[in-house]
Amino acid sequence: MNSVVQAPTAATASKFTLFPFLDLQAQFATIRSEVTAAVERVLATQQFILGPDVEQFEREMGERLGCRYAFGCASGSDALVLALMALGIGVGDEVITTPFTFVATAGSIARLGARPVFVDIDPDTYNLNPGQIKPAITLRTKAIIPVHLFGRAALMDEITAIAKTNGLAVIEDAAQAIGTDYHGRFAGNIGDLGCFSFFPSKNLGGAGDGGMVSTNDPKLADRLKLLRLHGSRSKYQYEILGLNSRLDTLQAAVLRVKLRHLDEWTMARRRNAVRYRGLFAQAHLEDLVCLPVDPPGSRHVYNQFVIRTRQRDQLRNYLQRAGIPTEIYYPMPLHLQPAFRYLAYQSGDFPNAESASRSVLALPIFPELTEAQQEAVVTAISDFFSANH
Ligand SMILES: *Cc1c(COP(=O)(O)O)cnc(C)c1O
């Protein structure tokens, strides 16, 4: 602890012990025997590429999402690349997306030589503002990639309507939104293609990298199947240029175990969100921090519980000293990142995304988070504001 800066009050410090932002060990403790049995079963076969576990996991995910086809791949980033490749998107094409997201959303577009065209977000939901999409459409536009950021569904009715009118494809970046539903359909099963990530910090996280692309279109499904296997339908015959992007058998076996617990974990995340709302209301903090919007007709799965406040950086420093873990998703919007400088966007182009980057703060929301830990979080936030007002 830095002795120069002001320490948290004794009252706050005595109420909790340190805990991580995401406690994967707490989760593993509840499923250890199931996971190790699955891993040992795969090790015993010594078959590590595709195989029955991947096929069954794909079937289970397809059933859960209500989609006809689901293909495992190496990561969520690859899922986006594969989806774009399945649509034939490349050099000379434009794809509209949000600048307030993880780098892979726009990176996948750029990697294929297409141009990411950013449009601003809605300030309250952090998702693409459909009203901004139409003015960004040109003759080169081929697709829109909405992101269901933090686990909250983007406005898919409006986005798919714009896409339909303009002959554009919709690729959903559902990396943070497994289990999110929107007007009776699951995120990732609303547009033409859905992309999922099994990175360990997602709501369904593997023991390493993994991803999935879903679709209901048999033609796109056929291309996806080829693309992840070097474009090959039969051994050493290459119909199209693809890549090596498969979901490991070991990952599929672990994910099948964890998928059985996903609903209970999602419910726990939602329960934790309700508890935060209650605690923030009790502490009369609603005027000082803006809580995430839980929309009617949709189910937010809270991959992140993101609050907003003007004093974000001071609050975060204070919480850090009080032993409360937080994260910032995302501290710099993509249009201002050096990697995208060639797109020639400027500061001020997307004010809502830029303002969000300065004011958002993610609080711990993992399923195993205890009520006492949540109380410690809100007490520390309350202490910060009483000391600063
Ligand atoms: C995690 C994530 C990805 C990429 O997933 P990886 O599996 O880490 O490659 C893409 N988009 C968003 C919004 C993400 O959160």
The ligand as a Tripos MOL2 file, in Angstrom:
@<TRIPOS>MOLECULE
LIG
   15    15     1     0     0
SMALL
NO_CHARGES

@<TRIPOS>ATOM
      1 C1        -13.6470  -11.4720  -25.8790 C.3       1 LIG1
      2 C2        -14.1710  -10.7460  -27.0240 C.ar      1 LIG1
      3 C3        -13.8280  -11.0530  -28.3500 C.ar      1 LIG1
      4 C4        -12.7390  -11.9930  -28.7340 C.3       1 LIG1
      5 O1        -12.6970  -13.2020  -28.1510 O.3       1 LIG1
      6 P1        -11.3420  -14.0400  -27.9820 P.3       1 LIG1
      7 O2        -11.8980  -15.4060  -27.7230 O.co2     1 LIG1
      8 O3        -10.6030  -13.4640  -26.8220 O.co2     1 LIG1
      9 O4        -10.5720  -13.9750  -29.2450 O.co2     1 LIG1
     10 C5        -14.4600  -10.3760  -29.3750 C.ar      1 LIG1
     11 N1        -15.3490   -9.4200  -29.1250 N.ar      1 LIG1
     12 C6        -15.6850   -9.0660  -27.8720 C.ar      1 LIG1
     13 C7        -16.7150   -7.9930  -27.6730 C.3       1 LIG1
     14 C8        -15.0970   -9.7090  -26.7850 C.ar      1 LIG1
     15 O5        -15.4420   -9.3360  -25.5410 O.3       1 LIG1
@<TRIPOS>BOND
     1     1     2 1
     2     2     3 ar
     3     2    14 ar
     4     3     4 1
     5     3    10 ar
     6     4     5 1
     7     5     6 1
     8     6     7 2
     9     6     8 1
    10     6     9 1
    11    10    11 ar
    12    11    12 ar
    13    12    13 1
    14    12    14 ar
    15    14    15 1
@<TRIPOS>SUBSTRUCTURE
     1 LIG1         1 GROUP 0 **** ****
